[in-house]
Amino acid sequence: QDVGLKADILSNGLQDEYAVFGEEATRIVISCIQENVQQIKQLAVKYGILFEVIGESVAGRIEVNLDGRKVISASVNELNDAYEGALEQALKTEPGLVTAG
């Protein structure tokens, strides 16, 4: 089964692409079973770490809302196909990058 997510996040003034795809060292996303959320929150509070539930794991889709606007809505398979075929597609659209051998 392809695991996806449904999330609601805030941009906090960042441009959309940075708010959704930014990989700052001070921010991590974890996934856990619902029964462990409270324990993780308690640990975060104990160590002074900001904790926020932004969504949940769901089957087969990625749905992301940013500041209440839907910015990503696609199947996991669709996104995986785009990722896996990105280099091949880029080379097909840039014929000058490929030379006959």
C-alpha positions as CSV (number, residue, x, y, z in Angstrom):
1,Q,0.0,0.0,0.0
2,D,1.3,3.4,-0.9
3,V,1.4,5.7,2.2
4,G,0.4,9.3,1.6
5,L,-0.5,12.2,3.7
6,K,-3.1,14.8,4.4
7,A,-1.6,18.0,5.9
8,D,-2.5,21.5,6.8
9,I,0.5,23.8,7.2
10,L,1.1,27.6,7.6
11,S,3.5,29.5,5.5
12,N,4.5,31.9,8.3
13,G,5.4,34.5,5.6
14,L,7.5,32.2,3.5
15,Q,7.0,31.8,-0.2
16,D,4.9,28.7,-1.0
17,E,7.7,26.5,-2.3
18,Y,9.9,27.2,0.8
19,A,7.0,26.6,3.2
20,V,6.1,23.3,1.6
21,F,9.5,21.9,0.5
22,G,12.0,23.8,2.7
23,E,14.5,21.6,4.5
24,E,15.7,23.7,7.4
25,A,17.7,22.0,10.0
26,T,15.4,23.2,12.7
27,R,12.3,21.5,11.3
28,I,11.5,17.8,11.1
29,V,8.4,15.7,10.3
30,I,7.7,12.5,12.0
31,S,5.0,9.9,11.6
32,C,3.6,7.8,14.4
33,I,0.6,5.9,15.5
34,Q,-2.1,8.1,17.1
35,E,-1.6,6.5,20.5
36,N,2.0,7.9,20.7
37,V,1.1,11.5,19.8
38,Q,0.6,12.6,23.4
39,Q,3.9,11.0,24.6
40,I,5.8,12.7,21.8
41,K,4.3,16.0,22.6
42,Q,5.3,15.6,26.3
43,L,8.9,14.9,25.2
44,A,8.9,18.0,22.9
45,V,7.6,20.2,25.7
46,K,10.1,18.7,28.2
47,Y,13.0,19.7,25.9
48,G,11.6,23.0,24.7
49,I,10.8,21.9,21.2
50,L,7.9,23.3,19.3
51,F,5.4,20.6,18.5
52,E,2.6,20.7,16.1
53,V,0.3,18.0,14.5
54,I,0.0,19.0,10.9
55,G,-1.8,16.1,9.5
56,E,-2.1,12.3,9.2
57,S,-1.0,9.4,7.1
58,V,-3.6,8.3,4.5
59,A,-3.6,5.7,1.8
60,G,-2.5,6.5,-1.7
61,R,-2.7,10.3,-1.9
62,I,-0.8,13.4,-1.0
63,E,-3.0,16.4,0.0
64,V,-1.3,19.5,1.3
65,N,-3.1,22.7,2.2
66,L,-1.0,25.8,2.8
67,D,-2.7,28.7,4.7
68,G,-6.1,27.0,3.8
69,R,-5.3,26.7,0.1
70,K,-4.9,23.3,-1.6
71,V,-1.3,23.4,-3.1
72,I,-0.8,19.7,-3.6
73,S,-3.3,17.1,-4.6
74,A,-2.1,14.0,-6.3
75,S,-1.9,10.2,-6.0
76,V,1.3,8.8,-4.6
77,N,1.7,6.8,-7.8
78,E,1.4,9.9,-10.0
79,L,4.0,11.7,-7.9
80,N,6.3,8.7,-7.9
81,D,6.1,8.3,-11.7
82,A,7.0,12.0,-12.1
83,Y,9.9,11.7,-9.8
84,E,11.2,8.4,-11.3
85,G,10.9,9.8,-14.9
86,A,12.2,13.3,-14.3
87,L,15.8,12.8,-15.6
88,E,14.6,10.9,-18.7
89,Q,12.0,13.6,-19.4
90,A,14.5,16.4,-18.9
91,L,16.9,14.8,-21.4
92,K,14.1,14.3,-24.0
93,T,13.1,18.0,-23.7
94,E,16.8,19.2,-24.0
95,P,18.1,17.4,-27.1
96,G,21.4,19.4,-27.0
97,L,22.3,17.5,-23.8
98,V,22.4,14.2,-25.6
99,T,24.9,13.5,-28.3
100,A,25.0,10.6,-30.7
101,G,27.8,8.2,-29.8
